[in-house]
Amino acid sequence: MVKELKIVVMGSEDVGKTSLMDALIKNVSKVEHKGTTVAIDYGRIELLDKKLHFFGTPGQERFGFMREVAIEGADYGILVLDATIGLRNVDLEIIKMLSKRKIPYSVFINKMDLCNESNALEIKKSLVILDENIQNIIHGSIRRKEGLSEIFNQLNII
């Protein structure tokens, strides 16, 4: 029997959420305005005995209500961060939202091709302090396809 799971992809603006979904799914329905997501992205894939439904949320603060809607009934979350910037207020709100609802999630620290390893280490330290229940912290570059196999591995075990 195929298990259906809802995965939410969240993070602040311009961190690579839609790009991550494009890399994982290849056929994402999206609504953009001048290259920025202004609605919910959606895509699905089948992975082993699972059908994964991905919902990507816009990252601007004004779309907080959409994150609240998208997270309802979620089985898993992926928080995407920009390694060159670190944690923003939106990201902190998302961590609180996921933790409060006890939704397991992984963090993908993107854009590692634009900075050095110390950026990721600083972000990891902050994340562990904020929420010790994070399932996994992965870093890489969506543009270079680095870290995607680790994300697939994580999705295989949920």
VOPAGU-2260 file (C-alpha; in pm, 1 decimal, decimal comma):
REM VOPAGU-2260
SITE   aa  ch    i         X         Y         Z
SITE  MET   A    0       0,0       0,0       0,0
SITE  VAL   A    1     130,5     343,8     -93,9
SITE  LYS   A    2     170,7     585,6     195,0
SITE  GLU   A    3      81,6     947,8     110,4
SITE  LEU   A    4     274,9    1219,3     292,6
SITE  LYS   A    5     251,8    1597,7     293,8
SITE  ILE   A    6     589,7    1774,5     288,3
SITE  VAL   A    7     612,7    2152,6     340,4
SITE  VAL   A    8     911,3    2340,9     200,9
SITE  MET   A    9     960,8    2666,8     389,5
SITE  GLY   A   10    1212,8    2944,8     441,6
SITE  SER   A   11    1259,5    3316,5     394,3
SITE  GLU   A   12    1259,5    3476,2      50,1
SITE  ASP   A   13    1523,2    3403,3    -214,0
SITE  VAL   A   14    1677,9    3106,0     -33,6
SITE  GLY   A   15    1600,1    2853,7    -309,5
SITE  LYS   A   16    1274,7    2682,8    -204,6
SITE  THR   A   17    1127,5    2671,8    -555,1
SITE  SER   A   18    1465,6    2574,8    -701,7
SITE  LEU   A   19    1488,6    2289,2    -451,1
SITE  MET   A   20    1142,0    2167,5    -545,4
SITE  ASP   A   21    1231,0    2192,9    -916,3
SITE  ALA   A   22    1545,6    1985,7    -853,9
SITE  LEU   A   23    1358,9    1719,0    -655,2
SITE  ILE   A   24    1036,7    1700,8    -854,2
SITE  LYS   A   25    1100,7    1840,9   -1204,0
SITE  ASN   A   26     733,1    1933,0   -1262,5
SITE  VAL   A   27     630,1    2194,9   -1006,9
SITE  SER   A   28     314,3    2405,6   -1036,9
SITE  LYS   A   29     406,4    2756,8    -930,1
SITE  VAL   A   30     282,6    3114,9    -928,5
SITE  GLU   A   31     552,5    3381,9    -947,4
SITE  HIS   A   32     564,3    3759,3    -976,6
SITE  LYS   A   33     893,2    3892,1   -1114,0
SITE  GLY   A   34    1065,6    3564,0   -1023,9
SITE  THR   A   35     940,3    3557,0    -663,5
SITE  THR   A   36     687,7    3298,8    -543,9
SITE  VAL   A   37     359,3    3463,6    -443,3
SITE  ALA   A   38     147,2    3153,4    -391,1
SITE  ILE   A   39     189,3    2790,5    -292,3
SITE  ASP   A   40     416,9    2579,3    -514,9
SITE  TYR   A   41     302,6    2219,1    -552,8
SITE  GLY   A   42     455,8    1901,1    -685,6
SITE  ARG   A   43     456,3    1530,4    -611,2
SITE  ILE   A   44     685,3    1234,7    -654,3
SITE  GLU   A   45     670,3     866,0    -577,5
SITE  LEU   A   46     958,8     733,1    -375,1
SITE  LEU   A   47     966,7     361,4    -293,2
SITE  ASP   A   48     632,9     291,2    -120,8
SITE  LYS   A   49     548,3     660,2     -67,1
SITE  LYS   A   50     372,3     931,1    -261,0
SITE  LEU   A   51     516,3    1262,5    -143,6
SITE  HIS   A   52     310,9    1579,4    -192,2
SITE  PHE   A   53     532,0    1890,0    -168,5
SITE  PHE   A   54     392,7    2232,0     -82,1
SITE  GLY   A   55     635,1    2524,0    -111,3
SITE  THR   A   56     545,8    2846,2      65,1
SITE  PRO   A   57     638,1    3204,9     -22,3
SITE  GLY   A   58     912,0    3346,6     196,9
SITE  GLN   A   59     812,1    3709,4     243,9
SITE  GLU   A   60     691,0    3800,1     592,1
SITE  ARG   A   61     355,7    3921,0     456,6
SITE  PHE   A   62     273,1    3563,2     352,7
SITE  GLY   A   63     289,5    3423,2     706,3
SITE  PHE   A   64     -79,1    3332,2     685,2
SITE  MET   A   65      -3,2    3105,6     386,1
SITE  ARG   A   66     261,2    2922,1     586,9
SITE  GLU   A   67       1,0    2865,1     859,4
SITE  VAL   A   68    -238,7    2716,1     602,5
SITE  ALA   A   69      26,1    2504,8     426,6
SITE  ILE   A   70     160,0    2352,8     747,7
SITE  GLU   A   71    -179,6    2211,0     851,9
SITE  GLY   A   72    -169,7    1833,0     827,3
SITE  ALA   A   73     198,1    1827,7     728,4
SITE  ASP   A   74     389,7    1507,2     793,5
SITE  TYR   A   75     734,2    1655,8     738,7
SITE  GLY   A   76     904,7    1988,1     671,4
SITE  ILE   A   77    1213,5    2109,4     493,2
SITE  LEU   A   78    1345,8    2447,1     606,0
SITE  VAL   A   79    1568,7    2604,0     339,8
SITE  LEU   A   80    1827,5    2860,4     452,2
SITE  ASP   A   81    2072,8    3081,8     263,5
SITE  ALA   A   82    2428,1    3012,3     386,6
SITE  THR   A   83    2538,5    3363,1     289,8
SITE  ILE   A   84    2275,7    3523,7     514,9
SITE  GLY   A   85    2199,3    3280,6     796,6
SITE  LEU   A   86    1881,4    3280,1    1002,3
SITE  ARG   A   87    1624,1    3553,6     944,8
SITE  ASN   A   88    1316,5    3636,8    1153,4
SITE  VAL   A   89    1092,8    3442,8     911,9
SITE  ASP   A   90    1310,4    3134,1     964,1
SITE  LEU   A   91    1284,2    3167,1    1342,2
SITE  GLU   A   92     904,0    3189,6    1312,3
SITE  ILE   A   93     900,6    2877,8    1093,7
SITE  ILE   A   94    1112,5    2684,3    1345,2
SITE  LYS   A   95     869,7    2782,0    1623,4
SITE  MET   A   96     573,6    2682,5    1405,7
SITE  LEU   A   97     718,5    2339,1    1323,4
SITE  SER   A   98     829,0    2274,6    1682,1
SITE  LYS   A   99     496,6    2381,7    1832,3
SITE  ARG   A  100     309,8    2140,7    1603,6
SITE  LYS   A  101     570,6    1866,9    1658,3
SITE  ILE   A  102     628,5    1830,8    1283,8
SITE  PRO   A  103     961,6    1658,7    1214,1
SITE  TYR   A  104    1182,1    1850,5     974,5
SITE  SER   A  105    1522,0    1878,7     814,7
SITE  VAL   A  106    1717,1    2191,8     733,3
SITE  PHE   A  107    1888,0    2244,8     399,1
SITE  ILE   A  108    2155,9    2516,6     411,7
SITE  ASN   A  109    2172,7    2629,5      49,0
SITE  LYS   A  110    2419,1    2843,3    -148,3
SITE  MET   A  111    2731,6    2685,3      -1,6
SITE  ASP   A  112    2898,1    2754,0    -337,0
SITE  LEU   A  113    2890,6    3125,5    -245,9
SITE  CYS   A  114    3061,5    3106,0      94,1
SITE  ASN   A  115    3288,5    2887,8     306,2
SITE  GLU   A  116    3221,8    2603,1     548,6
SITE  SER   A  117    3238,5    2829,3     854,4
SITE  ASN   A  118    2907,0    2990,3     752,3
SITE  ALA   A  119    2733,0    2652,2     769,1
SITE  LEU   A  120    2896,2    2568,5    1102,9
SITE  GLU   A  121    2771,7    2893,8    1259,1
SITE  ILE   A  122    2420,2    2831,8    1129,1
SITE  LYS   A  123    2427,4    2471,0    1256,0
SITE  LYS   A  124    2531,8    2588,0    1604,2
SITE  SER   A  125    2241,3    2833,5    1613,5
SITE  LEU   A  126    1994,3    2571,6    1489,4
SITE  VAL   A  127    2090,5    2315,4    1754,0
SITE  ILE   A  128    2038,6    2577,8    2024,7
SITE  LEU   A  129    1699,1    2677,6    1879,8
SITE  ASP   A  130    1558,5    2326,7    1834,3
SITE  GLU   A  131    1734,1    2005,5    1931,4
SITE  ASN   A  132    1465,3    1800,1    1754,4
SITE  ILE   A  133    1574,7    1885,3    1399,5
SITE  GLN   A  134    1593,3    1554,9    1210,6
SITE  ASN   A  135    1889,1    1642,2     991,9
SITE  ILE   A  136    2096,2    1942,1     880,6
SITE  ILE   A  137    2220,4    1918,0     522,4
SITE  HIS   A  138    2426,5    2176,2     339,1
SITE  GLY   A  139    2498,9    2213,8     -28,1
SITE  SER   A  140    2410,6    2406,9    -340,4
SITE  ILE   A  141    2094,9    2353,4    -539,0
SITE  ARG   A  142    2254,0    2526,2    -837,2
SITE  ARG   A  143    2538,8    2270,6    -832,1
SITE  LYS   A  144    2307,4    1981,4    -732,7
SITE  GLU   A  145    2503,8    1932,8    -407,9
SITE  GLY   A  146    2313,3    1792,0    -110,8
SITE  LEU   A  147    2016,8    1664,9    -312,1
SITE  SER   A  148    2102,0    1297,2    -260,2
SITE  GLU   A  149    2109,9    1357,1     117,0
SITE  ILE   A  150    1763,6    1513,1      98,1
SITE  PHE   A  151    1634,5    1210,4     -95,6
SITE  ASN   A  152    1792,7     980,3     165,6
SITE  GLN   A  153    1613,3    1170,4     442,5
SITE  LEU   A  154    1281,8    1150,0     254,8
SITE  ASN   A  155    1328,3     773,7     218,4
SITE  ILE   A  156    1329,6     722,5     595,4
SITE  ILE   A  157    1025,8     929,7     692,0
